[in-house]
Amino acid sequence: MDFCWVEVLLTASSHYLRRVITLTLALLCLFAFLAGFIDSIVGGGGLIQLPAMLILLKGVPVPTVLGTGKVSSLAGTAAAFRHYAGRVPIRWRAVGVAAGVAGVFSFLGARVVSLLPKEMLPPLVLGLLVCIAIYTFWRKDFGSIHAPRLSEQREPLYGALVGVIIGFYDGFFGPGTGSFLLFAFVGLFGYDFISSSAAAKLVNIATNLAALAYFAYTGQILWHVAIPMAISNILGSTLGAYLAVRHGTGFVRVLFLVVVSAFILKLSWQLVG
């Protein structure tokens, strides 16, 4: 009789655990979809995906959470770029150089991250984001016209510079990378918001690949979680890229300001805390 009760309890516990695991995975996929949607347009998907993973995957080491999230982010970014590539003009030479250099320096940043104090970065990033938000809001025509201002000879040089700075930053710290790339391609190269989104996606693919290679090599990926999240991120990214191309630079500009403002609030809260 006692054995029967033990068996019933074990069966009930097993069903409960399966339901919890299923619900957790469903929530992770939902947040991955939302992150892909936002990230495909203006960057900043990490604001949604990473905190959700840290909360829902309690007990999982942070490097494993990061590695698992990179699979999802890379899949969504690649899907968004594929949608942009056939519909938006891309200056392949400059953007390709930026992507290659950014990938290398992202890996270097990931290696250096354990040697330097990361606490020095949030105040600096917060200040930069405030300046970006004020400038974008003040310049109503910022990013509305696609008028490349650099010569074909100078574009790759500036692309390499962007790759060095933002690539290293992405590997070392990360938050806001997509938004910084978008702002750089609009402000420095003279691209409109749509073309800058496409260029930023290609650079982000390179930085994500570099980071993912490290996490995969060290075995810090939960593939049974990463694959469903990647599929969800692809769906969100595809929808976001479609809406960005359809509704134009005005839509992207507004969403860019919203995401940058969210970054500012998040970093301010962390610094105050």
C-alpha positions as CSV (number, residue, x, y, z in Angstrom):
1,M,0.0,0.0,0.0
2,D,2.8,2.4,0.9
3,F,4.6,1.5,-2.3
4,C,1.5,2.5,-4.3
5,W,1.3,5.9,-2.6
6,V,5.0,6.5,-3.4
7,E,4.5,5.5,-7.0
8,V,1.5,7.9,-7.3
9,L,3.5,10.8,-5.8
10,L,6.5,10.1,-8.1
11,T,4.1,10.0,-11.1
12,A,2.5,13.3,-10.0
13,S,5.8,14.9,-9.5
14,S,7.0,13.8,-12.9
15,H,4.0,15.3,-14.6
16,Y,4.4,18.5,-12.7
17,L,8.1,18.8,-13.6
18,R,7.3,18.2,-17.3
19,R,4.6,20.9,-17.2
20,V,7.1,23.4,-15.6
21,I,9.8,22.6,-18.1
22,T,7.3,23.0,-21.0
23,L,6.0,26.3,-19.7
24,T,9.6,27.5,-19.1
25,L,10.6,26.7,-22.7
26,A,7.4,28.3,-24.1
27,L,8.2,31.5,-22.2
28,L,11.8,31.5,-23.4
29,C,10.5,31.1,-27.0
30,L,8.1,34.0,-26.6
31,F,10.9,36.3,-25.3
32,A,13.2,35.0,-28.1
33,F,10.5,36.0,-30.7
34,L,10.1,39.5,-29.2
35,A,13.9,39.9,-29.0
36,G,14.2,38.9,-32.7
37,F,11.5,41.3,-33.7
38,I,13.2,44.3,-31.9
39,D,16.7,43.4,-32.8
40,S,16.0,42.9,-36.5
41,I,14.9,46.6,-36.8
42,V,17.1,48.6,-34.4
43,G,19.1,46.2,-32.3
44,G,18.6,45.8,-28.5
45,G,17.0,42.4,-28.5
46,G,19.3,41.5,-25.7
47,L,17.3,43.8,-23.4
48,I,14.5,41.3,-23.7
49,Q,16.1,37.9,-24.2
50,L,19.0,37.9,-21.8
51,P,17.1,39.0,-18.6
52,A,14.4,36.5,-19.4
53,M,16.9,33.7,-19.7
54,L,18.7,34.7,-16.5
55,I,15.3,34.6,-14.6
56,L,13.9,31.4,-16.2
57,L,17.1,29.4,-16.3
58,K,17.9,29.7,-12.6
59,G,20.9,27.6,-11.5
60,V,22.4,27.5,-15.0
61,P,25.9,29.0,-15.1
62,V,25.9,32.5,-16.7
63,P,28.4,31.5,-19.5
64,T,26.0,28.7,-20.5
65,V,23.1,31.1,-20.5
66,L,25.1,33.5,-22.7
67,G,26.2,30.7,-25.1
68,T,22.7,29.4,-25.4
69,G,21.4,32.9,-26.1
70,K,24.0,33.4,-28.8
71,V,22.6,30.5,-30.9
72,S,19.2,32.2,-30.9
73,S,20.6,35.7,-31.6
74,L,22.7,34.5,-34.5
75,A,19.9,32.6,-36.1
76,G,17.5,35.6,-35.9
77,T,20.2,38.1,-37.1
78,A,21.0,35.9,-40.1
79,A,17.3,35.6,-41.0
80,A,16.8,39.4,-40.7
81,F,19.9,40.1,-42.8
82,R,18.7,37.6,-45.5
83,H,15.4,39.6,-45.7
84,Y,17.2,43.0,-45.9
85,A,19.8,41.8,-48.4
86,G,17.5,41.4,-51.4
87,R,15.5,44.6,-50.7
88,V,17.9,47.2,-49.3
89,P,21.0,48.7,-50.9
90,I,24.2,47.5,-49.1
91,R,27.7,48.9,-49.6
92,W,29.3,45.4,-49.4
93,R,32.9,46.5,-49.4
94,A,32.7,48.8,-46.4
95,V,30.2,46.7,-44.4
96,G,32.2,43.5,-45.2
97,V,35.4,45.0,-43.8
98,A,33.5,46.2,-40.7
99,A,32.1,42.8,-40.2
100,G,35.4,40.9,-40.6
101,V,37.3,43.3,-38.2
102,A,34.4,43.3,-35.7
103,G,34.4,39.5,-35.6
104,V,38.2,39.4,-34.7
105,F,38.0,42.1,-32.1
106,S,34.8,40.7,-30.6
107,F,36.7,37.5,-29.9
108,L,39.6,39.6,-28.4
109,G,37.1,41.5,-26.3
110,A,35.7,38.2,-25.0
111,R,39.2,37.1,-24.0
112,V,40.1,40.4,-22.3
113,V,36.8,40.5,-20.4
114,S,38.3,38.5,-17.5
115,L,41.3,40.8,-17.1
116,L,39.7,44.2,-16.8
117,P,37.0,45.6,-14.6
118,K,33.7,45.8,-16.5
119,E,32.3,48.2,-13.8
120,M,34.0,51.1,-15.6
121,L,31.8,50.7,-18.8
122,P,28.2,51.3,-17.7
123,P,28.6,55.0,-16.8
124,L,30.4,55.6,-20.1
125,V,27.8,53.7,-22.1
126,L,25.0,55.5,-20.4
127,G,26.5,58.9,-21.3
128,L,26.9,57.9,-24.9
129,L,23.3,56.6,-25.2
130,V,21.9,59.9,-23.7
131,C,23.9,61.9,-26.3
132,I,22.7,59.6,-29.1
133,A,19.0,59.9,-28.0
134,I,19.2,63.7,-27.8
135,Y,21.0,64.0,-31.1
136,T,18.5,61.7,-32.9
137,F,15.5,63.4,-31.4
138,W,16.9,66.9,-32.2
139,R,17.8,66.1,-35.8
140,K,14.4,65.3,-37.3
141,D,15.9,64.4,-40.7
142,F,18.6,62.1,-39.1
143,G,18.6,58.8,-41.1
144,S,15.7,59.8,-43.3
145,I,17.8,60.0,-46.5
146,H,20.3,57.5,-47.9
147,A,23.2,59.7,-49.0
148,P,26.6,58.0,-48.5
149,R,29.1,60.8,-47.7
150,L,32.3,58.8,-47.9
151,S,34.3,57.9,-51.0
152,E,34.7,54.2,-52.0
153,Q,38.3,54.4,-50.9
154,R,37.6,55.8,-47.4
155,E,34.5,53.7,-46.6
156,P,36.5,50.5,-45.9
157,L,38.9,52.4,-43.6
158,Y,36.0,53.8,-41.6
159,G,34.4,50.3,-41.7
160,A,37.5,48.9,-40.1
161,L,37.5,51.6,-37.4
162,V,33.9,50.8,-36.6
163,G,34.7,47.1,-36.5
164,V,37.6,47.6,-34.1
165,I,35.7,49.8,-31.6
166,I,32.3,48.2,-31.6
167,G,33.5,44.7,-32.2
168,F,35.7,44.8,-29.1
169,Y,33.0,46.5,-27.1
170,D,30.5,43.7,-28.1
171,G,32.9,41.0,-27.0
172,F,33.9,42.8,-23.8
173,F,30.5,44.2,-22.6
174,G,27.8,43.9,-25.2
175,P,24.6,45.8,-24.3
176,G,23.6,48.4,-27.0
177,T,25.9,47.0,-29.7
178,G,23.1,47.0,-32.3
179,S,22.0,50.5,-31.5
180,F,25.6,51.8,-31.6
181,L,26.2,50.1,-35.0
182,L,23.0,51.6,-36.3
183,F,23.9,55.1,-35.1
184,A,27.5,54.7,-36.6
185,F,26.3,53.8,-40.1
186,V,23.7,56.6,-40.1
187,G,25.9,59.4,-38.6
188,L,29.4,58.4,-39.9
189,F,28.5,56.9,-43.3
190,G,25.4,58.8,-44.2
191,Y,23.2,55.8,-44.7
192,D,19.5,55.9,-44.0
193,F,18.0,53.9,-41.1
194,I,16.9,51.0,-43.3
195,S,20.3,50.6,-45.0
196,S,22.0,51.0,-41.6
197,S,19.8,48.3,-40.1
198,A,20.9,45.9,-42.9
199,A,24.6,46.8,-42.4
200,A,24.4,46.4,-38.6
201,K,22.9,42.9,-39.1
202,L,25.9,41.8,-41.1
203,V,28.4,43.1,-38.6
204,N,26.3,41.5,-35.8
205,I,26.5,38.1,-37.6
206,A,30.3,38.3,-37.4
207,T,30.4,39.2,-33.8
208,N,27.9,36.6,-32.8
209,L,29.7,33.9,-34.8
210,A,33.0,34.8,-33.0
211,A,31.4,34.6,-29.6
212,L,29.4,31.4,-30.5
213,A,32.6,29.7,-31.6
214,Y,34.1,30.2,-28.2
215,F,31.0,29.0,-26.3
216,A,30.6,26.0,-28.5
217,Y,34.2,25.0,-28.2
218,T,34.0,25.2,-24.4
219,G,30.7,23.2,-24.3
220,Q,28.6,26.0,-22.8
221,I,25.4,25.7,-24.9
222,L,22.1,24.0,-23.9
223,W,21.1,22.8,-27.4
224,H,17.7,21.5,-26.4
225,V,16.8,25.1,-25.3
226,A,18.8,26.9,-27.9
227,I,17.2,25.3,-31.0
228,P,13.5,26.1,-30.1
229,M,14.6,29.7,-29.1
230,A,16.5,30.0,-32.4
231,I,13.4,29.1,-34.4
232,S,11.3,31.6,-32.5
233,N,13.9,34.3,-32.9
234,I,14.0,33.7,-36.7
235,L,10.2,34.2,-36.8
236,G,10.4,37.4,-34.9
237,S,13.3,38.7,-36.9
238,T,11.7,38.0,-40.2
239,L,8.5,39.8,-39.1
240,G,10.5,42.8,-37.8
241,A,12.6,43.1,-41.0
242,Y,9.5,42.9,-43.1
243,L,7.8,45.7,-41.2
244,A,10.9,47.8,-41.3
245,V,11.2,47.6,-45.1
246,R,7.5,48.1,-45.6
247,H,7.1,51.1,-43.2
248,G,10.4,52.9,-43.9
249,T,12.8,55.0,-42.0
250,G,10.2,56.9,-39.9
251,F,9.1,53.7,-38.3
252,V,12.7,52.6,-37.6
253,R,13.6,56.0,-36.2
254,V,10.8,56.0,-33.7
255,L,11.6,52.4,-32.6
256,F,15.3,53.3,-32.4
257,L,14.5,56.2,-29.9
258,V,12.3,53.8,-27.9
259,V,15.0,51.2,-27.6
260,V,17.7,53.7,-26.8
261,S,15.5,55.2,-24.1
262,A,14.9,51.7,-22.6
263,F,18.7,51.2,-22.5
264,I,19.1,54.5,-20.7
265,L,16.5,53.6,-18.1
266,K,17.9,50.1,-17.6
267,L,21.5,51.3,-17.1
268,S,20.4,54.2,-14.9
269,W,18.5,51.8,-12.7
270,Q,21.5,49.5,-12.4
271,L,23.9,52.3,-11.5
272,V,21.5,53.7,-8.9
273,G,21.0,50.2,-7.5
